[in-house]
Amino acid sequence: MHATPFAPGAYAVDTRTGRVGRVSTRAGGTVLLRLPGGGPPWECPAADLRPATAADRLRARVTELNWRSRLP
């Protein structure tokens, strides 16, 4: 079994859906991702992840900042 290169807190893209998420945890071949700004986490096989590009990270960061700006 190969270890996934995705550390907790890193952005990754679920290639099955195209969603960008922040790595929460990983166990075996499964990675738990959470949408930037919150939302329910989802599981993704490590084999179906790719590192987020600079554009992916920027898009995710803008989403997160927009979400935070709406908090009371």
Backbone as CSV, one residue per row, in Angstrom:
resi,resn,N_x,N_y,N_z,CA_x,CA_y,CA_z,C_x,C_y,C_z
1,MET,0.847,-1.171,0.000,0.000,0.000,0.000,0.895,1.238,0.000
2,HIS,0.599,2.199,-0.848,1.388,3.416,-0.931,0.752,4.505,-0.087
3,ALA,1.584,5.287,0.576,1.076,6.412,1.365,0.692,7.542,0.419
4,THR,-0.373,8.207,0.741,-0.807,9.340,-0.070,0.071,10.546,0.242
5,PRO,0.407,11.359,-0.733,1.249,12.527,-0.477,0.462,13.713,0.071
6,PHE,-0.803,13.546,0.319,-1.652,14.665,0.725,-1.679,14.788,2.243
7,ALA,-1.051,15.836,2.746,-0.988,16.082,4.183,-2.250,16.810,4.646
8,PRO,-2.646,16.620,5.901,-3.790,17.367,6.420,-3.584,18.871,6.241
9,GLY,-4.641,19.540,5.779,-4.581,20.975,5.529,-4.271,21.337,4.088
10,ALA,-3.764,20.379,3.316,-3.433,20.643,1.916,-4.697,20.615,1.064
11,TYR,-4.684,21.366,-0.014,-5.790,21.325,-0.969,-5.543,20.203,-1.964
12,ALA,-6.622,19.524,-2.329,-6.560,18.447,-3.314,-7.837,18.486,-4.134
13,VAL,-7.786,17.886,-5.303,-8.946,17.836,-6.196,-9.400,16.389,-6.325
14,ASP,-10.680,16.183,-6.060,-11.311,14.884,-6.258,-11.573,14.768,-7.756
15,THR,-10.822,13.935,-8.440,-10.929,13.851,-9.904,-12.245,13.211,-10.345
16,ARG,-12.949,12.578,-9.441,-14.247,11.992,-9.799,-15.293,13.066,-10.014
17,THR,-15.183,14.180,-9.250,-16.201,15.224,-9.289,-15.655,16.594,-9.682
18,GLY,-14.346,16.775,-9.579,-13.745,18.075,-9.849,-13.777,19.010,-8.652
19,ARG,-14.315,18.545,-7.519,-14.388,19.395,-6.326,-13.012,19.557,-5.683
20,VAL,-12.762,20.783,-5.229,-11.537,21.086,-4.496,-11.871,20.982,-3.023
21,GLY,-11.037,20.283,-2.281,-11.258,20.141,-0.853,-9.965,20.272,-0.086
22,ARG,-10.116,20.481,1.204,-8.972,20.542,2.101,-8.896,19.192,2.809
23,VAL,-7.723,18.591,2.808,-7.534,17.284,3.426,-7.725,17.414,4.934
24,SER,-8.634,16.601,5.484,-8.852,16.572,6.927,-8.035,15.457,7.559
25,THR,-8.269,14.251,7.099,-7.543,13.087,7.606,-7.350,12.095,6.478
26,ARG,-6.511,11.140,6.760,-6.350,10.044,5.809,-6.161,8.760,6.596
27,ALA,-6.704,7.702,6.068,-6.600,6.390,6.686,-6.504,5.361,5.580
28,GLY,-5.408,4.674,5.559,-5.212,3.690,4.504,-5.244,4.356,3.147
29,GLY,-6.070,3.869,2.262,-6.170,4.425,0.926,-7.292,5.434,0.761
30,THR,-7.864,5.894,1.872,-8.978,6.835,1.822,-8.591,8.161,2.458
31,VAL,-9.016,9.240,1.824,-8.750,10.588,2.327,-10.086,11.262,2.592
32,LEU,-10.190,11.942,3.730,-11.389,12.693,4.074,-11.145,14.147,3.710
33,LEU,-12.018,14.680,2.845,-11.900,16.058,2.376,-13.061,16.887,2.898
34,ARG,-12.813,18.172,3.049,-13.864,19.106,3.460,-13.816,20.297,2.511
35,LEU,-14.988,20.767,2.126,-15.064,21.930,1.245,-14.457,23.150,1.929
36,PRO,-13.797,24.021,1.188,-13.301,25.260,1.772,-14.473,26.047,2.353
37,GLY,-14.312,26.537,3.538,-15.376,27.289,4.170,-16.352,26.427,4.942
38,GLY,-16.188,25.131,4.904,-17.065,24.246,5.671,-17.917,23.378,4.792
39,GLY,-18.877,22.792,5.409,-19.730,21.858,4.691,-19.405,20.445,5.093
40,PRO,-20.241,19.523,4.676,-20.024,18.137,5.068,-18.775,17.566,4.400
41,PRO,-18.005,16.781,5.133,-16.834,16.145,4.534,-17.260,14.995,3.630
42,TRP,-16.356,14.605,2.766,-16.607,13.424,1.941,-15.320,12.629,1.835
43,GLU,-15.494,11.346,1.575,-14.361,10.442,1.430,-14.005,10.300,-0.033
44,CYS,-12.706,10.166,-0.266,-12.224,9.972,-1.628,-11.056,8.996,-1.594
45,PRO,-11.057,8.009,-2.475,-9.886,7.150,-2.562,-8.668,7.989,-2.956
46,ALA,-7.545,7.731,-2.313,-6.326,8.492,-2.603,-5.956,8.411,-4.079
47,ALA,-6.280,7.303,-4.716,-5.966,7.131,-6.136,-6.758,8.098,-7.021
48,ASP,-7.867,8.638,-6.495,-8.705,9.556,-7.267,-8.448,11.017,-6.922
49,LEU,-7.352,11.294,-6.231,-6.984,12.674,-5.906,-5.823,13.124,-6.770
50,ARG,-5.793,14.426,-6.981,-4.607,15.026,-7.593,-4.305,16.289,-6.798
51,PRO,-3.035,16.681,-6.770,-2.706,17.924,-6.071,-3.422,19.103,-6.719
52,ALA,-3.826,20.036,-5.896,-4.488,21.232,-6.422,-3.461,22.136,-7.080
53,THR,-3.811,22.676,-8.231,-2.947,23.640,-8.911,-3.071,24.990,-8.211
54,ALA,-2.247,25.929,-8.615,-2.334,27.280,-8.050,-3.724,27.869,-8.302
55,ALA,-4.273,27.638,-9.479,-5.614,28.144,-9.803,-6.675,27.466,-8.929
56,ASP,-6.538,26.153,-8.698,-7.476,25.431,-7.831,-7.428,25.990,-6.412
57,ARG,-6.214,26.210,-5.907,-6.052,26.736,-4.548,-6.627,28.140,-4.433
58,LEU,-6.415,28.958,-5.452,-6.947,30.318,-5.437,-8.474,30.288,-5.420
59,ARG,-9.054,29.464,-6.265,-10.518,29.330,-6.308,-11.052,28.867,-4.954
60,ALA,-10.378,27.898,-4.344,-10.802,27.394,-3.048,-10.658,28.455,-1.968
61,ARG,-9.582,29.203,-2.008,-9.353,30.243,-0.998,-10.396,31.363,-1.119
62,VAL,-10.729,31.749,-2.339,-11.761,32.778,-2.544,-13.101,32.275,-2.020
63,THR,-13.434,31.028,-2.279,-14.663,30.434,-1.766,-14.677,30.490,-0.243
64,GLU,-13.570,30.135,0.368,-13.472,30.143,1.825,-13.620,31.556,2.388
65,LEU,-12.966,32.520,1.787,-13.063,33.907,2.258,-14.472,34.465,2.072
66,ASN,-15.117,34.144,0.968,-16.502,34.576,0.752,-17.422,33.986,1.808
67,TRP,-17.223,32.713,2.128,-18.038,32.062,3.147,-17.830,32.751,4.495
68,ARG,-16.587,33.003,4.866,-16.302,33.659,6.153,-16.864,35.069,6.224
69,SER,-16.905,35.766,5.095,-17.408,37.140,5.102,-18.906,37.204,5.400
70,ARG,-19.594,36.088,5.222,-21.035,36.046,5.484,-21.364,35.639,6.918
71,LEU,-20.342,35.280,7.691,-20.576,34.903,9.085,-20.893,36.136,9.920
72,PRO,-21.720,35.982,10.932,-22.045,37.144,11.792,-20.846,37.615,12.595
